[in-house]
Amino acid sequence: MQASELNYFKDILLSRKEQIEKNINGVSTELSEINASDLNDEGDHASANNNSMVESAIIEQQKKELSEIDKALSKITNGGYGICEMCEDDIGFQRLKVKPHAVYCIDCREIVEKSK
């Protein structure tokens, strides 16, 4: 992969990483405020609990994506970015445009998903 392409994907990954970190911090602050608030009735408690569970699930998913982004950034630095972890072929440029932190090519991704 050419240096200009690596820089293109590095910029995308860094931008997404910054966005996710802001989201996680914002949701964490919001959850802290909800937990600290004085809820008056069971309906308020149930609503806050439901929102808390949904937001916690979102945070976990975003933490996972953040980890994948960090791994991709490391691969850019160390070489190996854009190479499928299963078959070691190049991951297509279009696939990386859609998911810059992809670790599998399309064919291997399908194999992994079918095996789950």
N, C-alpha and C positions, 0 to 999 in steps of 0.2 A: 504494500500500500504506500502511496506517495505521501510525502511530508504534508502537502497541502490538504490531503484527505484526512490524515491523522489530526491535523489542527482543526479541521472542520468538525470532526466528531468530538474532539476534546472540548471545544467551545460548547457544543450542544450538551455534552455530559456535565460540564461544570455549571451551566445554566440550570439544568434540571436538578442538579444536586442542591444548588442554592434555593430553588423553589421548594423542594421537598423539606429542607431544613427549616425554612420559614413556616411551612404548613405544620410540621411537627411541633415547633415551638408555639405556634398559635393555638393549636388544639390542646397542647399540654397546659397552657395558661388558662384556656377556657374550661378545661376539666377541673383545674384547681379552684377556679372561681365558683363553679357549680358545687363542688364539694364543700366550699367554705360558706356558701349561701344558706340562709335559714329558710328551708322549704316548709310550707304551711300544712299541706295535706298529703294524703297518700297518692293522689293523682300527680301532684308535683314531683314526689319522690319517684314514682313509676316512670314518668316522662324523663326525668333527669337520668335515671338508671338506664333507660333505653338509649338515650342519646349518648351516654357515657360508653355503653357497650359498642355502639356503632362507631363512635370516634376512636375507641381503642383498637377496633379491628382495622380501621383505616390507617392508624398510626403504625400498626404492625406490618401492614402491606407496604407502606411507604418506607419503613425501616429496611425491609427486605430489598426493595428497589434501590435504596441508598447503598446498601452493601454491594449489590450487583454493579452499581455505577462506580463505586470505589475500586472494585475488581477490574472493571474495564479501563479505568484511568491508569491503574497500575500496569495493565498490559500495554497501554500506549507508551508508557515510560520505559518499560522493560522489553518491548517488542512482543509480538504475539497477538496484538489486537486484530480482530477480524478473522481469526482462525478458529474453526469449529473445534470444540474440546473433545468431540467424539471421533470424527473421521479425519481431523486435521486438514481439511480442505478450507479454502477461503469462504467466509460467509459473504454472501452477495451484498453489494453496495446498497441496493434497494432495501434489503432486509435491515441493514444497519441504519438506514435513514428512518425506518419505521421504529426500530428498537435498537438504539445505539449501544445498549449494554447486553445485546444478545450473545449467548455463549455457544449456540448451536446453529448450524445451517438449517434451512427449511426441512430437508429430508430427515436429518437427525432429530430435529425438534419433534417431528411427527412420531418418530420411533419412541422417543422419551415419553411423550404424552400418552401414546397407546399403552405403554408398559405400566403406567400409573394406575 
